[in-house]
Amino acid sequence: MCRRTPGAEHGQVNETIAGLYLSPLEVLALLGAVALVMARWLPAAARPPVALAAGAVLVPSAIVLGVTSGIRWQMSPVLAGGAVALPFALSPLWRSTLLRSAGPLRRSRHRHTARRARWWLALPGSVVCLGLIATGPVAAWAFPVPVFPEPSGGDAVGTRVVQWTDPRRPETFTADPHDLRTVVVQLWYPARESPAGARRAPYLGRTEREARTVSRALARGVGLPDFLIDGVPRARTRSVFDAPVAGGAGRFPVVLFSPGSGGVRTQNTAWAEELASHGYVVAALDHPYDSAAVVLADGRTIEATTASSGDRDEDAELAARWTAVRAADLGFVRGRLERLDRPDPGEGADPLTGRLDTARVAVAGHSIGGAAALQAARQDRRFAAVIDLDGYPHGPASPALAQPTLALTQAITPGTDPRYLPRLTEALRLNTATSYRLTVPGAAHLTFMDGPLYLPPVPSIVGSLGRTRSPRVVAATTLAFLDATLRHEPGDLAGALSAYGELSVYAPDGGR
């Protein structure tokens, strides 16, 4: 069964039109600007009404955009081209007014001058204006407001954010001995249908202000001007904040998720929503001082302080240390979820109380988060399965893994760290449970997160699978693995996985 996620219709029209990555108002402004340029080349009788109509579309659209959602930088060249074309498009009106008030001799001279100046002024100017206007949709396509895929499962999706402090762990990133380790966790869960028109949750934060804070930090982290991705905090996801939990008495398997280095808890939202629509609860972590920006409940923002040194051996030690902190965060959150499901006497019940199947918990992560997932599984055998999304296995290789493990990787190239594949293969071969490594053709490192939805479709950055297929491949492969390992659903898991790429299977007896 497949049904629409609540609020799927509401907000979609107000954001972007899929495929164009422009909102309806932006499309109107674009069409108005083009019409202003082309009006110059219409028959004389048609120019004035077309120019007036185009101006009447462009100017109000720009005003409404500026007052409501704000004008994206991608629209600046469109508006600039329209502004340059506007006086030339309206000049026939002014000229006709002047001619009506002028004498016969001046009228004849004015017409002759207009004919003589038309080609050398109008043609180059029109080309320049159309070039400016065309830049807008190209920029919107390269850096769009992301449109999240509609989940394919039978449940609607709800989301909420919690903050937990570990009373047993001092914060190792600060010198304050009284500073305790705090993590922010976002939960995606199966939910009931929300009322029609329910407002969908913003991407990157609980509020648009938080989303902009996180967006700016992410841009700084990769050395981009933050205006390039100003569409990202405008995005709306497919989930609804605090939506009622889906009905029934069944328990939901749980998947913990750790983002990549400098990543944030929402970086795999499309994946989390897809899993939640199929009956899983996904708990994604922000790791303070490692995630790009973590906004705490009291409003404080903690930005990343982790940075590579440039020395290979020193960076390996740093990565192992940060991986250990993340693994401890994952273990702590697992314990808090158990307490959420079965609160201590005197603690209030939570909407998810009695609905979490804490005997079926998988741990997953992207990049260094994948390494943290491997370490967390080594340290806590209660994790029932592991998913590593293109993560180099930092830290100790022992003890051996004892849980079914799925590693999704990009194609190994000469530019890939030569230690990556041998190290990952070693971890999978030593596993006492069956492990799978799936190499996805056309994937890049950022294919395994939401990056393809809002970054330029450059294969070296986000792979060549495309904005639609990238999240589907990651979701389909991991969902097949989770259904087989946590729900023990019958079927040919190896066959299902191999449909998406080159599969290696590592059996506990050493066979492949």
C-alpha positions in Angstrom: 0.0 0.0 0.0 1.2 3.5 -0.7 -0.3 6.7 0.4 0.7 10.3 0.3 2.6 11.7 3.3 0.6 14.4 5.2 0.9 17.8 3.8 2.4 16.6 0.5 0.3 18.9 -1.5 0.4 21.9 0.9 3.6 23.9 0.5 4.8 22.1 -2.6 3.3 24.7 -4.9 4.7 27.4 -2.6 8.2 26.0 -2.9 9.4 24.8 -6.3 7.9 23.1 -9.3 9.7 19.7 -9.6 12.0 19.7 -12.6 12.1 23.5 -12.9 13.3 24.2 -9.3 11.4 27.5 -9.5 8.3 28.5 -7.6 5.2 29.6 -9.5 6.0 33.2 -8.7 9.5 32.8 -9.9 8.2 31.3 -13.1 5.9 34.2 -13.6 8.8 36.7 -13.1 10.9 34.7 -15.6 8.1 34.7 -18.2 7.5 38.4 -17.6 11.2 39.2 -18.1 11.4 37.2 -21.3 8.2 38.9 -22.7 9.7 42.3 -22.0 12.8 41.5 -24.1 10.8 39.9 -26.9 8.3 42.8 -27.0 10.9 44.9 -28.7 10.8 42.6 -31.7 7.0 42.4 -32.2 5.0 44.3 -34.8 4.6 47.9 -33.7 0.9 47.5 -32.9 1.6 44.6 -30.6 4.5 46.0 -28.7 2.7 48.3 -26.2 0.1 45.9 -24.9 2.7 43.0 -24.6 5.1 45.3 -22.8 2.5 46.5 -20.4 1.3 43.0 -19.7 4.8 41.7 -19.2 5.6 44.6 -16.8 2.4 44.0 -15.0 3.5 40.4 -14.4 7.2 40.9 -13.6 7.0 43.9 -11.2 4.2 42.5 -8.9 5.8 39.0 -8.9 9.2 40.5 -7.8 7.5 42.6 -5.1 5.5 39.6 -3.7 8.6 37.4 -3.7 10.6 40.1 -1.8 7.8 40.5 0.8 6.9 36.9 1.3 9.7 34.3 0.8 12.5 36.6 -0.2 14.3 36.8 -3.5 16.7 34.0 -4.1 20.1 34.9 -5.6 19.2 32.7 -8.6 16.5 35.2 -9.5 18.8 38.3 -9.4 20.0 37.9 -13.1 16.4 37.4 -14.2 15.2 40.6 -12.5 18.3 42.4 -13.7 17.6 41.4 -17.3 14.0 42.4 -16.9 14.9 45.7 -15.4 17.3 46.5 -18.3 14.6 45.5 -20.9 11.8 47.4 -19.2 12.6 51.0 -20.3 13.3 49.8 -23.9 10.1 47.7 -24.0 8.1 50.7 -22.8 9.8 53.2 -25.1 7.2 52.9 -27.9 4.6 54.2 -25.4 6.8 57.1 -24.5 7.7 57.7 -28.2 4.1 57.6 -29.2 3.2 60.1 -26.5 6.0 62.4 -27.6 5.0 62.1 -31.3 1.4 63.1 -30.5 2.6 66.3 -28.8 5.3 67.1 -31.4 5.0 69.1 -34.6 5.2 67.5 -38.1 8.9 68.2 -38.7 10.1 66.9 -35.2 7.8 63.9 -35.7 9.5 62.9 -39.0 13.0 63.4 -37.5 12.2 61.3 -34.4 10.9 58.4 -36.5 14.0 58.4 -38.7 16.3 58.4 -35.6 14.3 55.5 -34.0 14.6 53.4 -37.2 18.4 54.1 -37.5 19.1 53.3 -33.8 17.0 50.2 -33.5 19.4 47.5 -34.7 22.6 48.5 -33.1 20.9 49.2 -29.8 18.1 46.7 -29.6 19.8 43.5 -30.8 22.9 43.4 -28.6 20.8 44.6 -25.7 18.3 41.9 -26.2 21.0 39.2 -26.4 22.5 40.5 -23.2 19.2 40.6 -21.4 18.2 37.1 -22.5 21.6 35.8 -21.4 21.1 37.3 -18.0 17.6 35.9 -17.7 18.7 32.4 -18.8 21.3 32.4 -16.1 18.5 32.3 -13.5 16.9 28.9 -14.3 20.3 27.4 -14.8 21.5 28.6 -11.4 18.2 27.4 -9.9 18.8 24.0 -11.4 22.4 23.8 -10.2 21.5 25.0 -6.6 17.8 24.3 -6.1 15.5 24.3 -3.2 15.5 20.6 -2.6 12.3 18.7 -3.4 12.2 15.6 -1.1 10.9 12.4 -2.7 7.5 11.1 -1.5 8.0 8.1 0.8 6.7 4.9 -0.7 5.6 3.1 2.4 2.2 2.7 3.9 2.6 5.1 6.8 2.7 8.8 7.0 5.9 10.2 8.7 6.2 12.3 11.9 9.3 13.8 13.3 10.4 15.4 16.6 13.7 16.6 18.2 15.0 15.6 21.7 18.1 16.6 23.6 19.7 14.3 26.1 22.7 14.7 28.4 24.9 11.8 29.5 25.5 12.2 33.3 28.4 9.8 33.2 30.5 11.4 30.4 32.3 14.7 30.7 32.5 16.7 27.5 36.0 16.0 26.1 35.9 18.9 23.6 35.9 21.5 26.4 38.1 22.1 29.4 35.2 22.5 31.8 35.1 19.5 34.1 31.4 20.2 34.8 30.4 20.2 31.1 28.6 16.9 30.4 28.2 15.4 27.0 24.9 16.4 25.3 23.5 15.2 22.1 20.6 16.4 20.0 18.6 13.6 18.3 15.9 13.8 15.6 13.4 11.0 15.4 11.4 10.1 12.3 8.6 7.6 13.0 5.4 6.1 11.5 2.6 8.5 12.0 -1.1 8.9 11.4 -2.3 11.0 8.6 -2.3 14.7 9.6 -5.1 17.1 8.6 -5.0 18.3 5.0 -2.7 21.2 4.6 -0.6 20.4 7.7 2.7 22.3 7.5 5.6 20.0 6.7 8.8 20.1 8.8 11.6 22.4 7.6 14.8 20.9 6.5 18.0 21.3 8.6 16.2 22.5 11.7 13.2 22.9 13.9 12.7 26.5 12.6 13.8 28.4 9.5 16.2 30.4 11.7 17.9 27.2 12.9 17.9 25.9 9.4 19.7 29.0 8.2 22.3 28.8 11.0 23.0 25.2 10.1 23.1 26.0 6.4 25.6 28.7 6.8 27.8 26.4 9.0 27.6 23.7 6.3 28.7 26.1 3.6 31.6 27.4 5.7 32.7 23.8 6.3 33.1 23.1 2.6 34.4 26.5 1.7 31.3 27.7 -0.2 29.7 31.2 0.0 26.6 30.5 2.0 24.3 32.3 -0.5 25.0 29.5 -3.0 22.8 27.1 -0.9 20.3 29.6 0.4 17.6 27.4 -1.1 18.3 24.6 1.3 16.9 26.1 4.5 13.8 27.1 2.5 13.0 23.4 1.9 10.2 21.5 3.4 10.5 17.8 4.0 7.7 15.1 3.8 7.3 14.7 7.6 5.2 16.7 10.1 6.5 17.8 13.4 4.9 16.0 16.4 2.4 14.1 14.3 0.5 11.5 16.3 2.2 8.1 16.2 0.6 5.5 13.9 -2.1 3.5 15.4 -2.0 -0.2 16.5 -0.1 -2.0 19.2 2.9 -3.1 17.1 6.4 -2.2 17.9 8.8 -0.5 15.5 12.3 -1.6 14.8 14.8 1.2 15.4 17.7 2.5 13.3 20.3 4.9 14.8 22.2 7.1 12.5 25.5 9.1 12.7 26.2 11.7 10.0 29.5 12.3 8.2 32.3 14.5 9.4 30.9 18.0 9.7 27.5 16.6 8.8 24.3 17.1 10.7 21.4 15.0 11.9 19.2 15.9 9.0 21.7 15.1 6.2 19.9 11.8 5.4 16.3 13.0 5.8 15.0 11.5 2.5 16.4 8.1 3.7 15.0 8.5 7.2 11.5 9.4 5.9 11.5 6.4 3.5 12.4 4.0 6.4 9.8 5.6 8.7 7.1 5.2 6.1 7.9 1.4 6.1 7.5 1.1 9.9 10.9 1.9 11.3 11.9 4.6 13.8 15.0 6.4 12.8 17.0 8.3 15.4 19.7 10.6 13.9 22.3 12.3 16.0 24.0 15.7 16.1 27.5 15.3 17.6 28.4 18.6 19.2 31.8 20.0 18.2 31.9 17.6 15.3 28.6 18.3 13.5 28.8 21.6 11.5 26.4 23.4 13.9 24.3 22.1 16.8 21.5 24.4 18.1 20.7 23.4 21.7 17.3 23.8 23.4 18.5 26.9 25.2 19.3 28.6 21.9 23.1 28.2 22.1 24.9 27.1 18.9 27.9 24.8 19.1 29.9 24.8 15.9 32.4 22.2 14.8 35.9 22.4 16.1 37.2 19.2 14.5 39.7 19.8 11.7 42.3 17.7 10.0 46.0 18.5 10.5 47.2 17.6 7.1 49.5 15.0 8.5 48.3 11.5 7.6 49.3 9.7 10.8 48.0 12.5 13.0 44.8 12.6 11.1 44.3 8.9 11.5 44.7 9.3 15.3 42.3 12.2 15.4 39.7 10.4 13.3 39.9 7.3 15.6 39.4 9.6 18.6 36.4 11.3 17.1 35.0 8.0 16.0 35.2 6.7 19.6 33.2 9.8 20.8 30.6 9.2 18.2 30.3 5.5 19.0 29.8 6.4 22.7 27.1 8.8 21.6 25.3 6.1 19.7 25.5 3.7 22.7 24.2 6.4 25.0 21.2 7.2 22.7 20.4 3.5 22.4 20.1 3.4 26.2 17.9 6.5 26.2 15.6 5.0 23.6 15.2 1.9 25.9 14.3 4.3 28.7 11.9 6.2 26.4 10.1 2.9 25.6 10.1 1.8 29.2 10.3 4.9 31.4 11.3 4.6 35.1 8.5 4.8 37.7 7.5 8.4 38.1 8.6 9.5 34.6 6.0 10.6 32.2 5.0 8.5 29.3 6.2 9.5 25.8 4.1 9.1 22.6 6.6 6.4 21.6 6.4 4.6 25.0 5.7 0.9 24.4 6.1 1.2 20.6 9.9 0.9 20.2 11.3 -2.6 19.6 14.6 -2.1 21.4 15.5 -5.8 20.8 15.7 -5.0 17.1 18.0 -2.0 16.8 20.4 -1.3 13.8 23.2 1.2 13.9 24.1 3.1 10.7 26.2 6.0 9.6 27.7 7.9 6.6 31.5 8.4 6.2 33.0 8.8 9.7 29.5 8.1 11.0 29.8 4.7 9.3 33.0 4.1 11.2 31.3 5.1 14.4 28.5 2.6 13.6 31.0 -0.2 13.2 32.7 0.7 16.5 29.4 1.0 18.3 28.4 -2.5 17.1 31.7 -3.9 18.3 31.2 -2.3 21.8 27.5 -3.2 22.2 26.4 -6.6 20.9 22.8 -5.6 21.4 22.9 -3.8 18.1 21.3 -6.3 15.8 22.6 -5.0 12.4 25.1 -2.5 11.0 25.0 -0.2 7.9 28.1 1.6 6.8 27.4 4.2 4.0 30.8 4.7 2.4 32.7 5.0 5.7 36.4 4.3 6.2 36.7 2.0 9.3 38.6 4.3 11.7 39.7 3.0 15.0 40.6 -0.5 16.3 39.6 -3.5 14.2 38.9 -5.7 17.2 36.9 -7.2 18.6 35.4 -8.7 15.4 31.9 -7.7 14.4 29.2 -10.1 15.3 26.2 -8.6 13.5 25.0 -8.7 9.9 26.6 -5.8 8.2 25.9 -3.9 4.9 28.6 -1.6 3.5 27.6 0.6 0.6 30.5 2.1 -1.3 31.3 4.2 -4.3 33.4 2.7 -7.1 37.0 2.4 -6.0 39.2 4.6 -8.2 42.9 5.5 -8.3 41.9 8.6 -6.3 40.4 6.6 -3.5 42.4 6.1 -0.4 44.3 2.8 -1.1 43.8 1.8 2.5 40.0 2.0 2.3 39.0 -1.2 0.6 41.5 -3.5 2.3 40.6 -2.1 5.7 36.9 -2.4 5.1 37.3 -5.9 3.6 39.2 -7.0 6.7 36.4 -5.8 9.0 33.8 -7.6 6.9 35.8 -10.9 6.6 36.4 -11.1 10.3 32.7 -10.7 11.1 31.1 -13.7 12.7 27.8 -12.9 10.9 27.2 -12.6 7.2 28.4 -9.3 5.7 27.7 -7.6 2.4 29.6 -5.0 0.4 27.7 -3.4 -2.4 29.6 -1.1 -4.8 27.0 1.2 -6.5 28.0 2.2 -10.0 27.8 5.9 -10.6 27.9 6.7 -6.9 30.1 9.3 -5.3 30.7 9.9 -1.6 27.8 12.4 -1.3 25.4 10.0 -3.1 24.7 8.4 0.2 23.1 11.5 1.8 20.7 14.2 0.7 23.5 16.1 -1.3 22.2 15.1 -4.8 18.9 16.8 -4.0 20.4 20.3 -3.7 24.0 20.3 -5.0 25.1 20.8 -8.6 24.7 17.5 -10.5 28.5 17.1 -11.0 29.4 13.4 -11.1 32.6 13.9 -9.1 30.6 15.5 -6.3 27.2 13.7 -6.1 27.7 10.9 -8.6 25.8 10.3 -11.8 22.7 8.5 -10.6 20.7 11.8 -10.6 18.5 13.6 -8.1 15.7 11.1 -8.3 17.5 7.8 -8.4 20.2 8.5 -5.8 17.9 8.5 -2.7 15.9 5.6 -4.1 19.0 3.4 -4.5 20.2 4.1 -1.0 16.8 3.6 0.5 15.9 0.5 -1.4 19.2 -1.4 -0.6 19.2 -0.5 3.1 15.5 -1.2 3.5 16.0 -4.7 1.9 18.8 -5.3 4.3 16.9 -4.1 7.4 13.8 -6.1 6.4 15.9 -9.3 6.1 18.0 -8.8 9.3 15.6 -7.1 11.7 12.3 -8.4 10.6 13.6 -11.7 9.2 11.4 -11.4 6.1 12.0 -14.3 3.7 13.6 -13.6 0.3 16.8 -13.5 -1.5 18.7 -10.6 0.0 21.8 -11.1 -2.0 19.7 -11.1 -5.2 17.9 -8.0 -4.2 21.2 -6.1 -3.4 23.0 -7.3 -6.5 20.4 -5.6 -8.7 21.9 -2.3 -7.6 25.6 -2.9 -8.2 28.5 -5.3 -7.6 27.9 -7.4 -4.5 30.5 -9.2 -2.4 29.2 -11.5 0.3 31.3 -12.5 3.3 30.0 -15.6 5.0 31.1 -16.4 8.6 32.9 -19.6 7.5 35.2 -17.5 5.3 33.3 -18.3 2.1 32.1 -15.7 -0.4 
